[in-house]
Every structure is written in C-alpha cells, then in structure tokens.
Amino acid sequence: MEPRKVYLDNSATTQVDKKVLETMLPYFSERYGNPNSLHAWGREARAAVDNARSQVASLIGAEPKDVIFTGGGSEADNLAIKGTAWALKDKGKHIITSCIEHHALLHTVEWLSKMGYEYTILPVDKYGFVDPAELEKAIRPDTILTSIMFANNEIGTVEPVAELGEVCRRHGVLFHTDGVQATGHVKIDMKELPVDMMSMAAHKMYGPKGVGGLYVRKGIKLNPVIHGGGQEFGLRAGTENTPGIVGFGKAAEMAAERQANGELEHEAMLRDKLINGILERIPDTRLTGHRAQRLPYHASVCVKYIEGEGMLLLMDAAGIAVSSGSACTSGSLEASHVLLSIGLDAPTAHGSVRLTLSKDTTEEDIDYVLEQFPPIVQRLREMSPFYNKQ
Ligand SMILES: *Cc1c(COP(=O)(O)O)cnc(C)c1O
C-alpha cells in the first residue's frame, strides 16, 4: 500500500481545483483572443474576464467594477499602498500598519519611507490582535492610509477588521486590508464592512498562482504602479492573464458555494480536532494565535525543545507537509517577526509548526497526523540538549 500523503501547507499555496483547471484550459489555446481586441476572438476573451470579475465581486459582496485583477497578492498590496501614497501625497504622508503584516506590506511601507513617507507600526497582543483604540491614538492629521491584514498567515488570527475600519472611517483615513488568507475562507461582505481596499490571491483559494485582485471601493482614487495600456480601469497595464483570471473567477464561485454549504464549519471542526489532539498528545506545546477568532483551516503551535525545521523534515519523510514560520522566512534561521511580536522568545518561536488544512482534508488525514506527529517530536526532543536537562 502507498503510504499516506497529507498536504497541510495550504497557507503557502493550495492545489488548483480540477474544475478550476478545466475552466481555464480553453483560454490557453482555443480561446486565445486578446480581451482588448474588438473582433470575435477578443470579445470572447473579454466576456470571460468580465464574467470572472463578477464571480470574484460576488464572493465578497462587491460590484464587478470594484475588482482590479493583478498578478497576485503581493502586487495587490503594492498597488493599494503605493497607489494610495502617490494619489494622496498632497493630503499627507503618514501610513499606519501592524507588526504582523506580510512582507509585501512591510517592505513596501519601508521602501516608501525612503521616499519621504512616514509610518507607524502598531503592536499586537499575545493573540496577534491589533487594538482599535491603539489605532485611533496613532492617527494624525496627515495620516492617509491604514493597512491591517484580515487574517494572519502564520498564526491564523482573524483581526477585528470591522472595528478597525470603523475607526478609520470616523477619521477620514482610507482602510486597506490584506485579505489574501481570508478571501474565500471567511464570510466577507463589502456592503457591510467599512473596508476601502482588500488584496486577494487566487492560489490561496484553489485557483492558479500569479493572479490576484484588489478590491477598491467606488470613488477611491489610486495611482497605477504598472503603467502602459488602459487595462483594469487604467490601474494595471498589460494584456490580461485571461486563463488565470478565468481560474480565479471559477475558484471564487466555488468558494461561495462551499460557504453556502456549511463547509467552513466542517473545516473548523477538523481544525479543532487537530489542535486539541496535538495539545493533548504532545506536552510543552502551545497554540499560537487565538483559539476561536482564527481561520477555519489554520492550526499553529509552538513545540518546546525542538527546531521547527528538523520537525518539518521528519514530517516530510512521513508524507506530511507542514511549515515552520512562513514559507518566505524558512530557509533563514531568523525567528519569525510575527511569533516574536506575540511575545514568544526566540527558542520557543523556533519550534513553530503550522498545519493548514484544505477543503479536501479528511478526518483520516487528521488521524494520521495525530499518530505520526507525537513520536517525531519525541525523537527530536531526545536529541535536544535542552530537553535532556529537564
Ligand atoms: C501569500 C500571501 C501574500 C502574497 O501573495 P502572492 O500571491 O504570493 O503574491 C500576501 N499576503 C498574505 C497574507 C499572504 O498569505
């Protein structure tokens, strides 16, 4: 019998759903028109892009013309931050963000600070929450933008986005949220949420890599980051990635169906089984992030007296994919900025493991992980000089 394979690294990327792939395939070769051409080939591609825009908008309760397609989540973050910074530079040059953001956000803000912009980085509490009162205190007369992520990729915490957005709205400050981990996985309705802009990425929700989107509420002025033709309402030049966009649209449609079918609740149930099982079976282990206010597919723990990288490799040998820290920071030995921000010391942070489920994860998969994980930790601890001293 083949040994079981369990992929629990869905925060890094997800498998393209078979139906999504099928929907995309004709747009590579049979329906190859440029959506900007006026002939039948072009009109066919344009209709497909328009349809995808409606599908993505519908998932988040937005209008189709409020969705700008980009080349992924990082690009959407860049467009939101740089686009606002340039558009509003005469109004002010102060930006607020948080210490647990993705590097697509933090490095963009740092880069802007070399161009004469200023920024404030808000702290988080032990669960990773940004406090709306702290945000209010940080707002200055020259603040133009606040960007706080919808949900964190490393610890799964879902931020109080409605409260944070409300504070910004009261003070006339634009509010952007990096929704890459949350889109499709959390119910989001832009008719209710005081959010002005939100970044999305198809590959975190069973769509293809290299395509994403920025939701931009009607009336908000942005400058483009990529200049050229007038595509995407003049905000993102370049011939549209028709197959990718079509795949993103289909992935969005399917996410909406899963939400309507109660699949988020099912996923959260499996997540809790995994979290509880780990905490019960492995001593000296703690959950990172909040117990309930977390992404329905996200489990993350710190296992004391071990190195996350070593554990990742032994889990891999057992056919299980997990991550330690975030995919971008692994490979370096620096502790993750997110784990340090929630108050963990560096040795504890080095024992971080993230296990992120997919829509296709089964209860048997979870049972297999709960059977394999504890002896792996035990093996590693027996080799650790810190553990032997206990
Ligand atoms: C994955 C991720 C990104 C980057 O998205 P790409 O499509 O890989 O560029 C940005 N923010 C968060 C929170 C992410 O998880």
The ligand as a Gaussian input file, in Angstrom:
#p B3LYP/6-31G(d) Opt

LIG

0 1
 C        0.518000      34.615000       0.269000
 C        0.301000      35.964000       0.880000
 C        0.621000      37.143000       0.194000
 C        1.326000      37.131000      -1.149000
 O        0.517000      36.663000      -2.170000
 P        1.201000      36.210000      -3.561000
 O        0.048000      35.873000      -4.443000
 O        2.049000      35.039000      -3.233000
 O        1.981000      37.360000      -4.056000
 C        0.334000      38.348000       0.778000
 N       -0.253000      38.404000       1.979000
 C       -0.573000      37.304000       2.678000
 C       -1.254000      37.440000       3.992000
 C       -0.306000      36.046000       2.157000
 O       -0.619000      34.959000       2.851000

